[in-house]
């Protein structure tokens, strides 16, 4: 799960899944001039919302989530 700090309102938004964050990134949000500060939450990993995290971290988290899902019967 991830949160981001809005550039205009400076409010913390989330939590959102890795998949949601990646979908928004692929649509052009959170990159370039629209880049925001993001952090991973709910995993016990300490993080500062002012610390920038990149798409590679999101992708790694998504892959980890998919690997931990049980296989369909």
N, CA, C and O atoms as CSV, one atom per row, in Angstrom:
chain,resi,resn,atom,element,x,y,z
A,1,UNK,N,N,0.845,-1.172,0.000
A,1,UNK,CA,C,0.000,0.000,0.000
A,1,UNK,C,C,0.896,1.243,0.000
A,1,UNK,O,O,1.994,1.256,0.556
A,2,UNK,N,N,0.374,2.279,-0.648
A,2,UNK,CA,C,1.145,3.500,-0.855
A,2,UNK,C,C,0.313,4.739,-0.540
A,2,UNK,O,O,-0.911,4.719,-0.665
A,3,UNK,N,N,0.978,5.810,-0.134
A,3,UNK,CA,C,0.368,7.129,0.044
A,3,UNK,C,C,1.173,8.125,-0.767
A,3,UNK,O,O,2.343,7.895,-1.073
A,4,UNK,N,N,0.531,9.241,-1.116
A,4,UNK,CA,C,1.274,10.324,-1.756
A,4,UNK,C,C,0.845,11.651,-1.162
A,4,UNK,O,O,-0.260,11.787,-0.636
A,5,UNK,N,N,1.740,12.628,-1.255
A,5,UNK,CA,C,1.453,13.985,-0.777
A,5,UNK,C,C,1.155,14.839,-1.992
A,5,UNK,O,O,1.994,14.985,-2.881
A,6,UNK,N,N,-0.055,15.410,-2.029
A,6,UNK,CA,C,-0.464,16.257,-3.142
A,6,UNK,C,C,0.403,17.500,-3.261
A,6,UNK,O,O,0.786,18.100,-2.256
A,7,UNK,N,N,0.707,17.879,-4.486
A,7,UNK,CA,C,1.529,19.076,-4.710
A,7,UNK,C,C,0.781,20.361,-4.391
A,7,UNK,O,O,1.371,21.309,-3.872
A,8,UNK,N,N,-0.506,20.403,-4.693
A,8,UNK,CA,C,-1.268,21.630,-4.484
A,8,UNK,C,C,-1.807,21.747,-3.073
A,8,UNK,O,O,-1.681,22.802,-2.451
A,9,UNK,N,N,-2.411,20.671,-2.550
A,9,UNK,CA,C,-3.022,20.759,-1.228
A,9,UNK,C,C,-2.091,20.299,-0.108
A,9,UNK,O,O,-2.393,20.499,1.069
A,10,UNK,N,N,-0.957,19.682,-0.465
A,10,UNK,CA,C,0.033,19.173,0.490
A,10,UNK,C,C,-0.560,18.156,1.458
A,10,UNK,O,O,0.064,17.837,2.470
A,11,UNK,N,N,-1.754,17.642,1.167
A,11,UNK,CA,C,-2.409,16.639,2.003
A,11,UNK,C,C,-1.903,15.247,1.628
A,11,UNK,O,O,-1.471,15.010,0.500
A,12,UNK,N,N,-1.966,14.341,2.589
A,12,UNK,CA,C,-1.606,12.948,2.351
A,12,UNK,C,C,-2.844,12.231,1.814
A,12,UNK,O,O,-3.924,12.326,2.396
A,13,UNK,N,N,-2.682,11.516,0.704
A,13,UNK,CA,C,-3.771,10.784,0.063
A,13,UNK,C,C,-3.426,9.303,0.059
A,13,UNK,O,O,-2.288,8.925,-0.219
A,14,UNK,N,N,-4.403,8.473,0.366
A,14,UNK,CA,C,-4.182,7.035,0.325
A,14,UNK,C,C,-4.748,6.380,1.559
A,14,UNK,O,O,-5.395,7.041,2.371
A,15,UNK,N,N,-4.520,5.122,1.711
A,15,UNK,CA,C,-3.567,4.298,0.976
A,15,UNK,C,C,-4.156,3.768,-0.335
A,15,UNK,O,O,-5.368,3.604,-0.479
A,16,UNK,N,N,-3.259,3.510,-1.277
A,16,UNK,CA,C,-3.609,2.953,-2.580
A,16,UNK,C,C,-2.747,1.729,-2.829
A,16,UNK,O,O,-1.636,1.627,-2.310
A,17,UNK,N,N,-3.259,0.805,-3.620
A,17,UNK,CA,C,-2.500,-0.394,-3.949
A,17,UNK,C,C,-1.390,-0.059,-4.948
A,17,UNK,O,O,-1.418,0.981,-5.605
A,18,UNK,N,N,-0.429,-0.949,-5.043
A,18,UNK,CA,C,0.643,-0.784,-6.031
A,18,UNK,C,C,0.056,-0.742,-7.430
A,18,UNK,O,O,0.494,0.050,-8.264
A,19,UNK,N,N,-0.926,-1.581,-7.693
A,19,UNK,CA,C,-1.548,-1.624,-9.014
A,19,UNK,C,C,-2.187,-0.281,-9.361
A,19,UNK,O,O,-2.035,0.206,-10.482
A,20,UNK,N,N,-2.909,0.326,-8.398
A,20,UNK,CA,C,-3.526,1.634,-8.648
A,20,UNK,C,C,-2.458,2.675,-8.965
A,20,UNK,O,O,-2.600,3.446,-9.914
A,21,UNK,N,N,-1.398,2.698,-8.177
A,21,UNK,CA,C,-0.340,3.686,-8.381
A,21,UNK,C,C,0.321,3.499,-9.743
A,21,UNK,O,O,0.601,4.482,-10.429
A,22,UNK,N,N,0.573,2.262,-10.143
A,22,UNK,CA,C,1.187,1.997,-11.442
A,22,UNK,C,C,0.270,2.386,-12.590
A,22,UNK,O,O,0.728,2.913,-13.603
A,23,UNK,N,N,-1.030,2.125,-12.434
A,23,UNK,CA,C,-1.987,2.514,-13.480
A,23,UNK,C,C,-1.993,4.026,-13.656
A,23,UNK,O,O,-1.987,4.521,-14.783
A,24,UNK,N,N,-2.005,4.758,-12.551
A,24,UNK,CA,C,-1.994,6.223,-12.648
A,24,UNK,C,C,-0.688,6.711,-13.267
A,24,UNK,O,O,-0.684,7.641,-14.074
A,25,UNK,N,N,0.430,6.071,-12.878
A,25,UNK,CA,C,1.727,6.460,-13.437
A,25,UNK,C,C,1.746,6.236,-14.944
A,25,UNK,O,O,2.256,7.071,-15.692
A,26,UNK,N,N,1.187,5.106,-15.393
A,26,UNK,CA,C,1.172,4.821,-16.835
A,26,UNK,C,C,0.275,5.787,-17.592
A,26,UNK,O,O,0.415,5.935,-18.806
A,27,UNK,N,N,-0.646,6.447,-16.894
A,27,UNK,CA,C,-1.514,7.453,-17.515
A,27,UNK,C,C,-0.893,8.853,-17.455
A,27,UNK,O,O,-1.507,9.822,-17.901
A,28,UNK,N,N,0.323,8.962,-16.904
A,28,UNK,CA,C,1.013,10.242,-16.889
A,28,UNK,C,C,0.965,10.982,-15.559
A,28,UNK,O,O,1.539,12.064,-15.428
A,29,UNK,N,N,0.282,10.406,-14.569
A,29,UNK,CA,C,0.261,11.038,-13.251
A,29,UNK,C,C,1.531,10.670,-12.494
A,29,UNK,O,O,2.124,9.620,-12.743
A,30,UNK,N,N,1.948,11.530,-11.574
A,30,UNK,CA,C,3.081,11.286,-10.675
A,30,UNK,C,C,4.440,11.287,-11.373
A,30,UNK,O,O,5.431,10.896,-10.755
A,31,UNK,N,N,4.525,11.707,-12.621
A,31,UNK,CA,C,5.810,11.744,-13.327
A,31,UNK,C,C,6.034,13.129,-13.913
A,31,UNK,O,O,5.087,13.891,-14.105
A,32,UNK,N,N,7.289,13.450,-14.195
A,32,UNK,CA,C,7.611,14.755,-14.776
A,32,UNK,C,C,7.169,15.888,-13.870
A,32,UNK,O,O,7.452,15.886,-12.672
A,33,UNK,N,N,6.473,16.856,-14.449
A,33,UNK,CA,C,6.001,18.019,-13.689
A,33,UNK,C,C,4.938,17.631,-12.662
A,33,UNK,O,O,4.668,18.389,-11.730
A,34,UNK,N,N,4.336,16.455,-12.830
A,34,UNK,CA,C,3.299,15.983,-11.901
A,34,UNK,C,C,3.852,15.087,-10.806
A,34,UNK,O,O,3.083,14.490,-10.053
A,35,UNK,N,N,5.187,14.981,-10.702
A,35,UNK,CA,C,5.797,14.110,-9.695
A,35,UNK,C,C,5.368,14.535,-8.296
A,35,UNK,O,O,5.275,15.724,-7.993
A,36,UNK,N,N,5.114,13.555,-7.461
A,36,UNK,CA,C,4.725,13.794,-6.073
A,36,UNK,C,C,5.602,12.933,-5.176
A,36,UNK,O,O,6.263,12.004,-5.641
A,37,UNK,N,N,5.601,13.249,-3.899
A,37,UNK,CA,C,6.293,12.435,-2.907
A,37,UNK,C,C,5.387,11.263,-2.557
A,37,UNK,O,O,4.202,11.448,-2.279
A,38,UNK,N,N,5.947,10.056,-2.571
A,38,UNK,CA,C,5.169,8.873,-2.214
A,38,UNK,C,C,5.931,8.067,-1.179
A,38,UNK,O,O,7.148,8.193,-1.044
A,39,UNK,N,N,5.196,7.236,-0.448
A,39,UNK,CA,C,5.824,6.335,0.504
A,39,UNK,C,C,4.997,5.066,0.609
A,39,UNK,O,O,3.785,5.070,0.395
A,40,UNK,N,N,5.672,3.993,0.940
A,40,UNK,CA,C,4.993,2.729,1.155
A,40,UNK,C,C,4.512,2.707,2.597
A,40,UNK,O,O,5.238,3.135,3.495
A,41,UNK,N,N,3.307,2.219,2.832
A,41,UNK,CA,C,2.734,2.178,4.174
A,41,UNK,C,C,2.182,0.787,4.461
A,41,UNK,O,O,1.911,0.004,3.550
A,42,UNK,N,N,2.027,0.504,5.737
A,42,UNK,CA,C,1.381,-0.727,6.138
A,42,UNK,C,C,2.217,-1.985,6.020
A,42,UNK,O,O,1.693,-3.089,6.168
A,43,UNK,N,N,3.502,-1.842,5.756
A,43,UNK,CA,C,4.344,-3.021,5.610
A,43,UNK,C,C,5.397,-3.087,6.700
A,43,UNK,O,O,6.232,-3.992,6.713
A,44,UNK,N,N,5.359,-2.129,7.615
A,44,UNK,CA,C,6.373,-2.067,8.640
A,44,UNK,C,C,7.634,-1.357,8.187
A,44,UNK,O,O,8.569,-1.193,8.971
A,45,UNK,N,N,7.672,-0.928,6.912
A,45,UNK,CA,C,8.831,-0.207,6.400
A,45,UNK,C,C,8.697,1.255,6.779
A,45,UNK,O,O,7.688,1.893,6.478
A,46,UNK,N,N,9.704,1.777,7.430
A,46,UNK,CA,C,9.678,3.193,7.780
A,46,UNK,C,C,9.896,4.014,6.529
A,46,UNK,O,O,10.672,3.631,5.653
A,47,UNK,N,N,9.227,5.119,6.446
A,47,UNK,CA,C,9.412,5.988,5.289
A,47,UNK,C,C,8.958,7.394,5.608
A,47,UNK,O,O,8.037,7.602,6.398
A,48,UNK,N,N,9.594,8.324,5.007
A,48,UNK,CA,C,9.253,9.727,5.166
A,48,UNK,C,C,8.513,10.155,3.913
A,48,UNK,O,O,9.003,9.953,2.802
A,49,UNK,N,N,7.332,10.747,4.080
A,49,UNK,CA,C,6.553,11.140,2.906
A,49,UNK,C,C,7.313,12.155,2.064
A,49,UNK,O,O,6.983,12.352,0.895
A,50,UNK,N,N,8.314,12.795,2.629
A,50,UNK,CA,C,9.111,13.739,1.856
A,50,UNK,C,C,10.200,13.041,1.043
A,50,UNK,O,O,10.874,13.669,0.227
A,51,UNK,N,N,10.366,11.743,1.271
A,51,UNK,CA,C,11.361,10.975,0.532
A,51,UNK,C,C,10.744,10.476,-0.765
A,51,UNK,O,O,9.721,9.793,-0.749
A,52,UNK,N,N,11.363,10.816,-1.882
A,52,UNK,CA,C,10.824,10.392,-3.174
A,52,UNK,C,C,11.104,8.920,-3.399
A,52,UNK,O,O,12.203,8.438,-3.123
A,53,UNK,N,N,10.110,8.209,-3.901
A,53,UNK,CA,C,10.224,6.809,-4.272
A,53,UNK,C,C,9.918,6.748,-5.753
A,53,UNK,O,O,9.116,7.535,-6.255
A,54,UNK,N,N,10.548,5.822,-6.457
A,54,UNK,CA,C,10.362,5.809,-7.895
A,54,UNK,C,C,9.503,4.644,-8.372
A,54,UNK,O,O,9.096,3.787,-7.588
A,55,UNK,N,N,9.243,4.634,-9.660
A,55,UNK,CA,C,8.391,3.626,-10.274
A,55,UNK,C,C,8.999,2.237,-10.112
A,55,UNK,O,O,8.261,1.255,-10.032
A,56,UNK,N,N,10.317,2.130,-10.062
A,56,UNK,CA,C,10.950,0.825,-9.867
A,56,UNK,C,C,10.528,0.212,-8.536
A,56,UNK,O,O,10.312,-0.997,-8.451
A,57,UNK,N,N,10.408,1.047,-7.486
A,57,UNK,CA,C,9.949,0.547,-6.196
A,57,UNK,C,C,8.499,0.079,-6.274
A,57,UNK,O,O,8.136,-0.942,-5.691
A,58,UNK,N,N,7.674,0.832,-6.997
A,58,UNK,CA,C,6.289,0.429,-7.182
A,58,UNK,C,C,6.203,-0.906,-7.918
A,58,UNK,O,O,5.446,-1.791,-7.519
A,59,UNK,N,N,6.974,-1.048,-8.984
A,59,UNK,CA,C,6.956,-2.276,-9.771
A,59,UNK,C,C,7.426,-3.463,-8.935
A,59,UNK,O,O,6.829,-4.538,-8.996
A,60,UNK,N,N,8.480,-3.280,-8.164
A,60,UNK,CA,C,8.978,-4.360,-7.313
A,60,UNK,C,C,7.916,-4.770,-6.303
A,60,UNK,O,O,7.737,-5.958,-6.037
A,61,UNK,N,N,7.209,-3.793,-5.738
A,61,UNK,CA,C,6.155,-4.095,-4.778
A,61,UNK,C,C,5.011,-4.843,-5.448
A,61,UNK,O,O,4.469,-5.787,-4.873
A,62,UNK,N,N,4.641,-4.436,-6.649
A,62,UNK,CA,C,3.566,-5.107,-7.370
A,62,UNK,C,C,3.944,-6.558,-7.649
A,62,UNK,O,O,3.124,-7.457,-7.461
A,63,UNK,N,N,5.175,-6.796,-8.096
A,63,UNK,CA,C,5.619,-8.158,-8.382
A,63,UNK,C,C,5.609,-9.004,-7.116
A,63,UNK,O,O,5.241,-10.178,-7.152
A,64,UNK,N,N,6.011,-8.413,-6.003
A,64,UNK,CA,C,6.014,-9.116,-4.726
A,64,UNK,C,C,4.588,-9.484,-4.326
A,64,UNK,O,O,4.342,-10.596,-3.857
A,65,UNK,N,N,3.641,-8.552,-4.509
A,65,UNK,CA,C,2.242,-8.818,-4.192
A,65,UNK,C,C,1.701,-9.972,-5.027
A,65,UNK,O,O,1.001,-10.842,-4.509
A,66,UNK,N,N,2.025,-9.981,-6.315
A,66,UNK,CA,C,1.517,-11.036,-7.196
A,66,UNK,C,C,2.112,-12.389,-6.840
A,66,UNK,O,O,1.429,-13.407,-6.953
A,67,UNK,N,N,3.371,-12.422,-6.412
A,67,UNK,CA,C,4.005,-13.668,-6.032
A,67,UNK,C,C,3.416,-14.224,-4.757
A,67,UNK,O,O,3.419,-15.439,-4.562
A,68,UNK,N,N,2.911,-13.370,-3.883
A,68,UNK,CA,C,2.373,-13.830,-2.608
A,68,UNK,C,C,0.903,-14.249,-2.704
A,68,UNK,O,O,0.349,-14.785,-1.744
A,69,UNK,N,N,0.280,-14.011,-3.841
A,69,UNK,CA,C,-1.115,-14.407,-4.042
A,69,UNK,C,C,-1.183,-15.915,-4.262
A,69,UNK,O,O,-0.335,-16.472,-4.958
A,70,UNK,N,N,-2.189,-16.592,-3.675
A,70,UNK,CA,C,-2.319,-18.035,-3.895
A,70,UNK,C,C,-2.692,-18.299,-5.347
A,70,UNK,O,O,-3.386,-17.507,-5.984
A,71,UNK,N,N,-2.216,-19.429,-5.851
A,71,UNK,CA,C,-2.548,-19.830,-7.223
A,71,UNK,C,C,-4.004,-20.239,-7.290
A,71,UNK,O,O,-4.525,-20.819,-6.337
A,72,UNK,N,N,-4.683,-19.946,-8.413
A,72,UNK,CA,C,-6.093,-20.364,-8.532
A,72,UNK,C,C,-6.185,-21.881,-8.588
A,72,UNK,O,O,-5.271,-22.549,-9.071
A,73,UNK,N,N,-7.301,-22.423,-8.089
A,73,UNK,CA,C,-7.463,-23.897,-8.072
A,73,UNK,C,C,-7.524,-24.491,-9.461
A,73,UNK,O,O,-7.657,-25.706,-9.607
